[in-house]
Amino acid sequence: MAKLRQLIAYLERMAPPALQASYDNSGLLVGHPDTDVEGVLVSLDCTEEIIAEAVAVGANVVVAHHPIVFSGLKRITGKTYVERTIIAAIKHDIAIYAIHTNLDSVLARGVNGRIADRLALENVKVLSPSKNTLNKLAIYVPRENTEEVAQAMFEAGAGRIGDYDRASFRSNGIGTFHPLEGANPSIGEVGSDEHVNETKLEVVVPRVLAKAVLTAAKRVHPYEEMAYDLYALESNYSDYGMGAYGDLAEPMEHDEWMAFLCESMELESVKHTAPTGQLIRRIAVCGGVGSFLLPAAKGVGADAFVTADYKYHEFFDAEGKLVICDIGHYESERFTIDLLFEAISTRFDTFAARMTSRNTNPVRLYLPAGAPH
Ligand SMILES: [Zn+2]
């Protein structure tokens, strides 16, 4: 049976927790990592209803995008829905794990990558790449162990550059050392100078994965003391950051784009700014609150920006340069549920993962009978 810590380790490889925003509270919020996972319920929000659903379907872990606990709780008396949800979870022995802005910040299997998939965008890239996220790691390895150490580092996430992975640079040289009293060298003897044919194995590694990559290398490296250099790079890691953008296969007229957007994202309505008069081809997206990315969307030449939670005055900032499409917070992120479900169910077969059957959107739309719709 899988332990909760195994599920968490897997999710954290997918969306490293260090990528979460400073205000966020992703991670294990309720429960113990040693819990045996009997079933997982995936949802966008974690509410009392979701806990009740988890109990009903025999799931003892809820994986939700939005953290139910965001800021500190001073008492848990059941006065608010947050407190009642926590009480229900603890009463029924249900763990709650949140995977929020860290999942917003990864492109490949993240919130925005999924929106881009729904819109069938091509050449998808991060809209606002995170800064200073890349490290260089050089490890000195006896020549015959080079391949094994390299593979271990690649498995742990090192060596990815754009559309390439398993990238490394290897140079040969001589390593020297002198084992001191108390050492237990795998090559050589205490008290005598050693010269060993070694490879300097260099890889790039996202800063948030550096520790995991070092641990993986140490596990297979033959030396008692593994020599390595780890340093920060000025170059950015283009797979991490907020929002995404890409191109439609064929440019569309404004009305055609709107219809396509509604169909692709299963929308009842869209709040949007005026047509620009230009064809729509390049699309920027940001699930949830996205107005802070408008300058980035303009910067990449987007014709439309699909996001949510726009305020009245912020709509003016479109300035006729692109079409802001506010599709609703829940609507923009609902397919994150599918994403998490697919990721968990393809990796684990010792428990069932389920998608919630409830719509947790607290916002309802009233459409008067006969209104144009
Ligand atoms: Zn959200």
Residues whose N, C-alpha, C, O or C-beta is under 5 A from the ligand:
A	BS01	ZN	G288 E333
